[in-house]
Amino acid sequence: MNKFFTELKRRNIFRIAGVYAVVGWILMQVVAVMTPALHLPDWVDSFFAVMLIIGFPIAVLLAWAFEMTPEGVKRTESVADGASIAGQTGRKLDFAILAGLVLVGVLVVWQGMGNASLKAGFGGETQIIHASDINNKSVAVLPFDNRSKNADDAFFADGVQDGLLTRLSKISALDVISRTSVMGYRGTDKKIPEIAQELGVAVVLEGAVQRAGKRVRITVQLIDGATDKHLWAQDYDRELTTDNLFEIQAEITRIIARSLEAVLSGTDERVLEAAPITQNLAAYDAYVRGRLLADDWDNVSALRAAIKEYDTAIEIDPDFAAAYARKANDLLALYWLFTHNPDLVSRAEQALQRAQILAPDAPETLVAQGYYHYYGLRDFTRANAVFDRAIAVAPSDSEAWEGKSYVLRRMGQFDATIEALKHAQRLNPQKAQISNELAQTYATIGRFGEGHRMMALARASNPRLYWTVIINAQNWSMEGKTDEAWQAISAPVDKLSPDYFYNRARHATNTRNAARINEDLESWPKAYQQPESFPELFRLTKARALMVLGRDKEAQKLLGEIKARLDNMPVPYPSGWSANSLYFPVELPGLMSDLAGVRSAVLDFKASTAPDAWAESERFLAIARAFANARDAASALDYMEKLATRYGPSVYLEISILPAFDTLRDEPRYQALKTNYELWAKDNPHE
């Protein structure tokens, strides 16, 4: 046996095996890198590994059977003992093994630095240049490029960016711009300093994602927003698992914090060490698709499609808390914005309860819980408390800040509302709807100049945005300017809806211009005349317009037909006194001069609604109009005065243009409202 091993050593079999192992390992690393880069199929890695394994015994047999000599390769048996140079060959193989091991060591260190280099043991070694403005702890993550061969993987690149933003938003030391505001920069030609200035950030992260079978490559670079200087860059080439994705996100977060010299708290560190939201990639893919679909939050089809994706994610991973939470959120949005179907609230509650069991303190769960109390239960105080918890967990979650601002507004805390909306705007500066909400809030309480400035921001972002057009017209109406309101609502919009045509007809009616009124009624498409929650929207609006035009007989005939239909419906007012209703149960009896019916509807209002300071603007105005139409001037003026008490003397401006109040202009209490406004206007001038 000793003689056999001696012969193995003489023939350099062990050295050949060592060289084969080292070179084979290096070649495997090269193949692992080149497979995704060249879009090679998944089986290439496995095929190469099998070939290396098969080749090993062949290499050993060849080394036993043949020997290198000065004359070339010869069979070992034919080489005379004195002519053998096996010893020299062995020394060359030793050098080859040593060089190979050094190269292996370099590769191992390089891979280690790309694999959680900021964790214990590597904490201070990554080379990062500090941002030029370390006092501004803010970052924007631009949309990641999809470098995968399959264009369908674009959603995955967006998902990686969204996951990183979610992780960053939980870090108290950083201000993170919301994804809504950065998506507009996809494919932009703007320079980084220009983008940074528009978003108000110190640093900008850009990146690319390449998905190839079971591997993923993520390339990122951090850039100084002021100087356009690269602060740090890294390639991550990993097996595609949720653990690896979350580990990469955690490392990037730490890098950004270090570049801004932001100190991570113990809570921040626990966030970075948290487990992935799911261990299943297929479930994560479905979740990401749902998140992207739900970005189109005022599109009923998009919301329903998003909910289906969440259901898919939940079916794959029944313990996916974030998917349950997002499903609850979108069900509540469907209920509040579109159908007012209480079954949606029940379904949302079920999904929310599951999310609360699985992840009670996750920001996704808390945001959904906040909207459940807001939209579902109208419990604004409790909703506000839950949104505060969400903000404590994820300080840069603009969705939580928006939710908080809306419930504060419902609670009548308008100054606090404005501050919360400003914070949301800071985190999501390109979201036009936040500017719209600020503009509407300012106008409602008589701060018209600030309202115009916010509306200018919204219109600069997208002048055709549906909500921008609607709110711009409403704000002009609150300022008592009927022509400007009608011109604003006549602007082109990016989508059509029953609300849009209702507002066109409403503002036309307030101008009392017959041509405008007839034009807007005639151009109202039938497809938008009878929405599910407001089946008599068109006919009721038309009856009101006919009365303004002096065509009372036609109006009363139409109103009688409306009443007959409503009396035969099991639920005549599907939206009831909902805060965003387009008409209320009090309006039909008012237009029919049915004072008893108006009083009955008001009693129902008092019994069935919770206090809502923001909804009072529409509800009280509708009640005042109904009493005025029913010839109860005192009660109409009661509600007009309530409006002035709630929102300030400037409410007189809108009251002054509404035809329903024409019969009250000479009333002393009406004149008092006018006088109070004029006194207020001296100290609060506006154009």
C-alpha positions in Angstrom: 0.0 0.0 0.0 2.8 2.4 0.9 4.4 1.6 -2.5 1.1 2.5 -4.2 0.8 5.9 -2.4 4.5 6.6 -3.2 3.7 6.0 -6.9 0.7 8.3 -6.7 2.9 11.1 -5.3 5.6 10.4 -7.9 3.1 10.7 -10.7 1.7 14.0 -9.2 -1.9 12.5 -8.9 -2.6 14.5 -5.7 -1.3 17.7 -7.2 -3.3 17.2 -10.4 -6.4 16.7 -8.3 -5.7 19.9 -6.3 -5.2 21.9 -9.5 -8.4 20.4 -10.9 -10.4 21.3 -7.8 -9.1 24.9 -7.6 -9.5 25.6 -11.3 -13.0 23.9 -11.3 -14.2 26.1 -8.4 -13.0 29.3 -10.2 -14.6 28.2 -13.4 -17.9 27.6 -11.5 -17.8 31.2 -10.2 -17.2 32.5 -13.7 -20.2 30.5 -15.0 -22.4 31.7 -12.1 -21.6 35.3 -13.1 -21.9 34.9 -16.8 -25.2 32.9 -16.8 -27.5 35.8 -15.9 -25.3 38.4 -17.8 -25.6 36.4 -21.1 -29.3 35.4 -20.4 -28.3 31.7 -20.5 -30.9 29.1 -19.4 -31.0 27.9 -15.8 -29.6 24.4 -16.6 -26.2 25.9 -17.7 -24.9 26.0 -14.1 -26.0 22.4 -13.4 -24.6 21.1 -16.7 -21.2 22.7 -16.1 -21.0 21.2 -12.6 -21.9 17.7 -13.9 -19.2 18.0 -16.6 -16.6 19.0 -13.9 -17.6 16.0 -11.8 -17.4 13.6 -14.7 -14.1 15.2 -15.8 -12.4 14.6 -12.4 -11.8 10.8 -12.6 -10.8 11.2 -16.3 -8.2 13.8 -15.3 -6.8 11.5 -12.6 -6.6 8.5 -14.9 -4.8 10.6 -17.6 -2.4 11.8 -14.9 -1.7 8.2 -13.9 -1.3 6.9 -17.4 0.7 9.8 -19.0 3.6 12.0 -18.1 5.0 15.3 -19.4 8.6 15.0 -20.8 10.8 17.3 -22.7 9.8 15.5 -25.8 6.1 15.8 -25.0 3.4 13.6 -23.5 4.3 9.9 -23.2 2.9 6.9 -21.5 4.3 6.7 -18.0 5.6 3.1 -18.5 7.7 4.2 -21.5 9.6 6.9 -19.6 12.9 5.7 -18.1 13.5 6.5 -14.4 16.4 8.7 -15.2 14.5 10.7 -17.9 11.5 11.5 -15.7 10.9 15.2 -14.9 7.9 14.5 -12.7 9.6 16.3 -9.8 9.9 19.5 -11.9 6.3 19.2 -13.0 5.2 18.7 -9.4 6.9 21.9 -8.3 5.1 23.8 -11.2 1.8 22.3 -10.1 2.6 23.4 -6.5 3.0 27.0 -7.8 -0.3 26.6 -9.8 -2.1 25.4 -6.7 -0.7 28.3 -4.6 -1.7 30.9 -7.2 -5.1 29.3 -7.5 -5.7 29.4 -3.8 -4.7 33.1 -3.7 -7.2 33.8 -6.4 -9.9 31.8 -4.5 -9.1 33.8 -1.4 -9.5 37.1 -3.4 -12.9 35.9 -4.8 -14.1 34.8 -1.4 -13.3 38.2 0.2 -14.8 40.0 -2.8 -18.0 38.0 -2.5 -18.1 38.5 1.3 -17.9 42.3 0.9 -20.9 42.1 -1.5 -22.8 39.9 1.0 -23.8 41.8 4.1 -20.5 43.7 4.4 -22.1 46.1 6.8 -22.9 43.4 9.4 -20.7 42.6 12.4 -17.1 42.0 11.4 -17.3 44.2 8.2 -18.9 47.2 9.7 -16.4 49.9 8.9 -14.7 48.5 5.8 -17.0 49.5 3.0 -15.7 52.6 1.3 -18.4 55.3 1.3 -18.1 59.0 0.5 -20.3 61.2 2.7 -22.9 63.4 1.0 -22.2 67.1 0.7 -25.3 68.0 2.7 -25.4 65.7 5.7 -27.9 68.0 7.4 -30.6 66.9 5.0 -31.2 63.3 5.9 -33.3 62.6 2.8 -33.1 60.1 -0.1 -35.0 59.4 -3.3 -34.9 55.9 -4.8 -35.5 56.2 -8.6 -37.3 53.5 -10.5 -35.0 50.5 -11.1 -34.2 49.6 -14.7 -35.3 46.1 -15.8 -32.3 44.5 -17.5 -33.9 41.1 -17.7 -34.5 39.5 -21.1 -38.1 39.0 -20.3 -40.0 42.3 -20.4 -42.6 40.9 -18.0 -40.0 41.0 -15.2 -40.3 44.8 -15.2 -42.8 44.5 -12.3 -40.1 42.6 -10.4 -37.7 45.5 -10.8 -40.4 47.8 -9.5 -41.0 45.4 -6.6 -37.4 45.4 -5.6 -37.5 49.2 -5.5 -40.8 49.2 -3.6 -39.4 46.8 -1.1 -36.4 49.0 -0.5 -38.6 52.0 -0.1 -40.7 50.2 2.4 -37.7 49.2 4.4 -36.3 52.8 4.2 -39.6 54.3 5.3 -39.3 52.6 8.6 -36.0 54.2 9.5 -36.5 57.1 11.9 -33.2 58.7 10.9 -34.1 59.2 7.3 -36.7 61.1 5.2 -37.6 58.9 2.2 -39.5 60.2 -0.8 -42.5 58.0 -1.7 -42.5 55.8 -4.7 -45.4 57.8 -6.2 -43.2 60.8 -6.5 -40.2 59.1 -8.1 -42.0 57.0 -10.7 -42.3 60.0 -12.9 -38.6 59.9 -13.4 -38.5 56.6 -15.1 -36.5 57.0 -18.3 -35.9 60.7 -17.6 -33.1 62.7 -19.2 -32.9 65.0 -16.2 -29.6 65.1 -14.4 -29.4 63.9 -10.8 -28.9 67.4 -9.3 -32.1 68.6 -11.1 -34.0 65.6 -9.7 -32.6 66.1 -6.3 -33.6 69.8 -6.3 -37.2 69.0 -7.4 -37.6 66.4 -4.7 -35.6 68.2 -2.0 -33.2 65.4 -1.2 -29.5 65.1 -0.4 -28.8 61.8 -2.2 -30.4 59.8 -5.0 -30.2 56.0 -5.4 -30.5 54.5 -8.9 -30.2 50.9 -9.9 -31.0 48.1 -12.2 -32.3 44.5 -11.7 -31.6 41.5 -13.8 -33.6 38.3 -13.1 -32.4 35.1 -14.7 -34.0 31.9 -13.5 -32.9 31.3 -9.9 -30.5 34.1 -9.8 -30.8 37.9 -9.5 -28.3 40.7 -10.1 -29.0 44.0 -8.5 -26.8 47.0 -9.4 -27.1 50.2 -7.4 -25.2 53.4 -7.1 -25.7 56.3 -4.6 -25.2 59.8 -6.0 -24.8 63.1 -4.3 -27.8 65.3 -5.2 -25.8 68.5 -5.1 -22.6 67.5 -6.8 -23.6 64.5 -9.0 -20.7 62.7 -7.4 -20.9 58.9 -7.0 -20.7 58.1 -3.3 -20.9 54.4 -3.5 -21.8 51.6 -6.0 -22.3 47.9 -5.7 -23.2 44.8 -7.7 -25.2 42.1 -5.9 -25.2 38.7 -7.7 -27.2 36.3 -5.6 -29.5 33.3 -5.6 -33.0 34.6 -6.0 -34.6 34.2 -2.6 -36.6 36.6 -0.4 -33.9 36.3 2.3 -31.3 37.5 -0.1 -33.5 40.4 -1.4 -34.2 41.6 2.1 -30.6 41.3 3.1 -29.6 43.4 0.1 -32.2 46.0 1.0 -30.9 46.1 4.6 -27.4 46.7 3.4 -28.3 49.4 1.1 -30.3 51.1 3.9 -27.2 51.1 6.1 -25.1 52.5 3.3 -27.5 55.4 2.7 -27.6 56.1 6.5 -23.8 56.2 6.6 -23.5 58.5 3.6 -25.7 61.0 5.4 -24.0 60.4 8.8 -27.5 59.4 10.1 -27.4 57.5 13.4 -29.5 54.4 13.3 -31.4 53.7 16.6 -31.9 50.3 18.2 -35.4 50.2 16.6 -33.9 51.0 13.2 -31.4 48.1 13.6 -34.3 45.8 14.5 -36.1 46.8 11.4 -33.1 46.0 9.3 -32.8 42.6 10.9 -36.5 41.7 10.5 -37.4 38.6 8.5 -38.8 38.9 5.0 -42.5 39.6 4.6 -42.8 36.2 2.9 -40.4 33.3 2.2 -42.2 32.4 -1.0 -41.1 34.2 -4.2 -44.3 33.4 -6.1 -46.4 34.9 -3.3 -44.1 38.0 -3.3 -44.5 38.4 -7.1 -48.3 38.4 -6.8 -48.0 40.9 -3.9 -45.8 43.2 -5.9 -48.3 43.1 -8.9 -51.1 44.0 -6.5 -49.1 46.9 -5.0 -48.4 48.3 -8.5 -52.0 47.9 -9.6 -53.3 49.7 -6.5 -51.2 52.7 -7.3 -54.2 53.6 -9.6 -56.3 54.1 -6.5 -59.2 55.9 -8.1 -59.7 53.2 -10.8 -62.3 50.6 -9.7 -61.0 48.0 -12.2 -57.4 48.5 -11.0 -58.4 48.1 -7.3 -60.4 44.9 -8.0 -57.4 43.5 -10.0 -55.1 44.3 -7.1 -57.3 42.5 -4.7 -57.2 39.4 -6.9 -53.4 39.5 -6.8 -53.4 39.7 -3.0 -55.7 36.7 -3.0 -53.2 34.8 -5.1 -50.4 35.8 -2.8 -52.5 34.6 0.2 -53.4 31.3 -1.5 -49.7 30.6 -2.0 -48.6 31.8 1.5 -51.5 31.8 4.0 -49.4 33.6 6.5 -48.6 36.6 4.3 -49.6 39.4 6.7 -48.8 42.3 4.3 -51.0 40.8 1.6 -53.9 40.6 4.0 -53.4 44.2 5.1 -53.2 45.5 1.5 -56.3 43.5 0.6 -58.2 45.1 3.5 -57.0 48.6 2.4 -58.1 48.2 -1.2 -61.5 46.7 -0.2 -62.0 49.8 2.0 -61.1 52.1 -0.9 -63.6 50.3 -3.1 -66.3 50.9 -0.5 -65.5 54.5 0.3 -64.8 55.8 -3.2 -67.1 53.7 -5.4 -69.9 51.4 -4.2 -70.8 52.0 -0.5 -71.5 48.3 -0.3 -71.2 47.3 3.4 -70.2 43.8 2.5 -66.8 45.2 1.4 -66.3 46.5 5.0 -67.0 43.0 6.4 -64.5 41.4 3.9 -61.9 44.1 4.8 -62.4 43.4 8.5 -61.8 39.7 8.0 -58.6 40.3 6.1 -57.5 42.9 8.7 -58.1 40.5 11.5 -55.8 38.0 9.9 -53.1 40.6 9.4 -53.4 41.7 13.0 -52.8 38.1 14.2 -49.8 37.6 11.9 -48.1 41.1 12.2 -50.0 43.5 14.5 -47.3 46.1 14.5 -46.4 46.1 10.8 -47.0 49.5 9.2 -49.1 47.8 6.4 -51.4 46.4 9.1 -51.6 49.7 11.0 -52.4 51.7 7.9 -55.1 49.3 7.0 -56.4 49.4 10.5 -56.4 53.2 10.4 -58.5 53.2 7.3 -60.8 50.6 8.7 -61.7 52.9 11.6 -61.8 55.9 9.2 -63.8 54.5 6.2 -65.5 51.5 7.7 -66.5 52.7 11.2 -66.2 56.5 11.0 -64.4 56.4 14.3 -62.0 59.3 13.5 -60.4 59.6 17.0 -59.4 55.9 17.0 -58.3 56.1 13.4 -56.0 59.0 14.3 -54.5 57.1 17.2 -53.8 54.1 14.9 -52.2 56.3 12.2 -50.0 57.7 14.9 -48.8 54.2 15.7 -48.1 53.6 12.0 -46.0 56.8 11.8 -44.1 55.7 14.9 -43.2 52.5 13.2 -42.6 54.0 9.7 -41.9 57.7 10.0 -41.5 58.2 6.2 -44.7 56.4 5.3 -46.6 59.1 3.4 -49.7 57.0 3.2 -49.9 57.0 7.0 -49.4 60.8 7.1 -52.1 61.2 4.5 -54.5 59.1 6.5 -53.8 61.1 9.6 -54.4 64.4 7.9 -57.8 63.2 6.6 -59.1 62.1 9.9 -57.8 65.3 11.6 -59.9 67.2 9.0 -62.9 65.1 9.9 -62.3 66.0 13.5 -62.3 69.7 12.6 -58.6 70.2 13.4 -57.9 72.2 10.2 -54.5 73.7 11.2 -53.2 70.3 12.3 -54.6 68.8 9.0 -52.6 71.3 7.0 -49.4 70.4 8.9 -49.9 66.7 8.4 -50.6 67.2 4.7 -47.4 69.3 4.4 -45.5 66.4 6.0 -47.1 64.0 3.5 -46.2 66.4 0.7 -42.6 66.6 1.9 -42.4 62.8 1.6 -44.4 62.6 -1.7 -43.9 66.0 -3.4 -44.9 64.8 -6.9 -48.3 63.4 -5.8 -50.8 66.0 -7.1 -53.6 64.7 -4.9 -51.8 65.9 -1.8 -51.5 69.4 -3.3 -55.2 69.2 -4.2 -56.2 68.3 -0.7 -54.1 71.2 0.7 -55.7 73.5 -1.8 -59.2 72.4 -0.9 -58.5 72.6 2.8 -57.2 76.2 2.5 -60.1 77.3 0.4 -62.7 75.8 2.7 -61.4 77.9 5.6 -61.0 81.0 3.6 -57.2 80.9 3.0 -57.7 81.4 -0.8 -54.3 82.7 -1.7 -52.6 79.6 -0.2 -55.2 77.5 -1.9 -54.3 79.0 -5.3 -50.6 78.3 -4.7 -51.3 74.7 -3.9 -53.6 74.3 -6.8 -50.9 75.8 -9.1 -48.6 73.0 -7.9 -51.2 70.3 -8.6 -51.9 71.7 -12.1 -48.2 72.0 -12.9 -47.9 68.3 -12.1 -50.8 67.2 -14.3 -53.5 69.8 -15.3 -55.7 67.0 -16.7 -55.8 65.0 -13.6 -59.5 64.3 -12.7 -59.3 65.3 -9.1 -57.3 68.5 -9.9 -60.0 69.6 -12.3 -62.9 68.8 -9.9 -61.2 70.5 -6.9 -60.0 73.5 -8.8 -63.6 74.2 -9.9 -64.9 73.7 -6.4 -62.4 76.1 -4.9 -63.5 78.8 -7.4 -67.1 78.2 -6.3 -66.2 78.6 -2.7 -64.6 81.9 -3.6 -68.0 83.0 -5.1 -66.7 83.0 -8.7 -69.1 81.1 -10.9 -67.6 81.8 -14.3 -64.1 80.8 -13.1 -65.6 77.6 -11.6 -67.4 76.7 -14.8 -64.3 77.3 -16.9 -62.2 75.2 -14.5 -64.6 72.3 -14.7 -64.7 72.5 -18.5 -61.0 71.8 -18.7 -59.9 68.4 -20.3 -59.7 65.5 -17.9 -57.8 62.3 -18.0 -60.9 60.2 -17.2 -64.6 60.5 -17.2 -67.0 59.7 -14.4 -70.5 60.4 -13.1 -68.9 62.9 -10.6 -67.3 64.9 -13.4 -70.5 65.3 -15.4 -72.4 66.1 -12.2 -70.0 68.9 -11.3 -70.1 70.3 -14.8 -73.9 70.6 -14.6 -73.7 71.9 -11.1 -71.3 74.7 -11.9 -73.2 75.6 -15.1 -76.4 75.9 -13.0 -74.7 78.3 -10.6 -73.8 80.6 -13.5 -77.6 80.7 -14.4 -76.5 80.7 -18.1 -79.1 78.8 -20.0 -76.8 77.9 -22.9 -74.2 76.5 -20.5 -76.8 74.6 -18.5 -78.4 73.0 -21.6 -75.0 72.2 -23.1 -73.8 70.4 -20.0 -77.0 68.4 -19.5 -77.2 67.4 -23.1 -73.6 66.3 -23.2 -73.9 64.1 -20.1 -73.5 60.5 -21.5 -76.1 58.0 -20.5 -73.4 55.6 -19.3 -72.6 58.1 -16.5 -76.2 59.2 -15.5 -77.1 56.4 -13.1 -74.1 55.2 -11.0 -74.8 52.4 -8.6 -74.6 54.5 -5.5 -76.6 57.5 -7.0 -79.2 56.1 -9.3 -81.1 59.4 -9.7 -78.0 61.6 -10.1 -78.7 62.9 -13.6 -82.5 63.4 -13.2 -82.2 65.1 -9.8 -79.5 67.4 -11.2 -81.6 68.1 -14.2 -84.7 69.0 -12.1 -82.6 71.4 -10.1 -81.4 73.1 -13.3 -84.9 73.3 -14.7 -86.0 75.2 -11.6 -83.2 77.7 -12.1 -84.3 78.1 -15.7 -87.8 78.9 -14.5 -89.2 75.6 -16.0 -91.0 74.7 -12.7 -93.7 72.5 -14.2 -91.2 70.3 -16.0 -89.1 70.1 -12.9 -91.9 69.1 -10.7 -93.1 66.4 -13.1 -89.5 65.0 -13.2 -89.3 65.1 -9.4 -92.6 63.2 -9.1 -91.2 60.5 -11.3 -88.0 60.3 -9.3 -90.0 60.0 -6.0 -92.1 57.2 -7.5 -89.0 55.2 -8.4 -87.3 55.8 -5.0 -90.4 54.9 -3.1 -90.4 51.5 -4.8 -86.7 50.8 -4.2 -85.7 48.7 -1.2 -82.7 51.0 -0.6 -83.6 54.4 -2.2 -80.4 56.1 -1.1 -77.5 53.5 -1.3 -75.0 56.1 -0.2 -77.3 57.6 2.4 -75.5 60.4 4.2 -72.1 59.2 3.2 -69.4 61.9 3.5 -68.6 61.8 -0.2 -72.2 61.4 -1.4 -73.3 63.3 -4.5 -76.8 63.9 -3.2 -78.5 63.4 0.2 -81.9 62.1 1.2 -82.9 65.7 2.1 -82.7 67.1 -1.4 -85.7 65.6 -3.1 -88.2 66.7 -0.5 -86.7 70.1 -0.5 -87.0 70.5 -4.3 -90.6 69.3 -4.0 -91.3 71.9 -1.2 -92.1 69.0 1.1 -91.2 70.6 4.5 -92.3 67.6 6.5 -90.1 65.4 4.3 -87.2 67.7 4.8 -87.6 67.6 8.6 -87.9 63.9 8.5 -84.7 63.6 6.5 -82.9 65.9 8.9 -84.0 63.8 11.9 -82.6 60.8 10.1 -79.3 62.6 9.5 -79.0 63.5 13.2 -79.8 59.9 14.2 -77.6 58.0 11.7 -74.4 60.0 11.3 -71.4 60.5 13.5 -69.9 64.0 13.9 -67.8 64.8 10.8 -66.5 68.4 10.6 -65.3 68.0 7.0 -68.5 66.5 5.6 -70.6 69.2 7.3 -69.6 71.5 4.4 -71.7 69.5 1.9 -74.3 68.1 4.3 -75.2 71.4 6.0 -75.2 73.2 2.6 -77.6 70.6 1.3 -79.9 70.9 4.4 -79.9 74.7 4.1 -80.8 74.5 0.5 -83.6 72.0 1.2 -85.1 74.2 3.9 -84.8 77.2 1.7 -86.6 75.4 -1.2 -89.3 74.3 1.3 -89.8 77.9 2.4 -88.4 77.5 6.0 -86.1 80.5 6.0 -85.3 80.3 9.7 -84.1 76.7 9.5 -82.1 77.4 6.3 -80.4 80.3 8.0 -79.6 78.1 11.1 -77.5 75.8 8.9 -75.9 78.6 7.0 -74.8 80.1 10.4 -73.5 76.7 11.4 -71.4 76.7 8.3 -70.0 80.1 9.1 -69.2 79.0 12.7 -67.4 75.9 11.5 -65.4 77.3 8.5 -65.4 81.0 9.0 -67.1 84.1 7.5 -65.8 83.3 4.0 -68.5 80.6 3.5 -70.8 83.6 2.6 -69.1 83.7 -0.8 -70.4 80.4 -1.9 -73.8 80.9 -0.3 -74.1 84.2 -2.2 -74.0 82.4 -5.6 -76.3 79.5 -5.0 -79.8 80.0 -6.6 -81.6 78.2 -3.8 -80.9 81.1 -1.4 -82.2 83.9 -3.7 -85.3 84.1 -1.5 -83.3 84.8 1.6 -81.1 87.7 0.4 -83.1 90.3 2.3 -83.3 88.4 5.5 -81.6 90.2 8.4 -79.7 87.1 9.4 -78.5 86.7 5.8 -77.4 90.3 5.8 -75.5 89.6 9.0 -73.6 86.8 7.3 -72.7 89.3 4.5 -71.6 92.0 7.0 -69.4 89.5 9.0 -67.8 88.4 5.8 -67.1 92.0 4.7 -65.5 92.8 8.1 -63.4 89.6 7.8 -62.4 90.4 4.3 -60.8 93.7 5.3 -58.2 91.8 7.3 -58.0 88.8 4.8 -58.0 90.3 1.3 -57.9 88.0 -1.7 -58.2 88.5 -5.4 
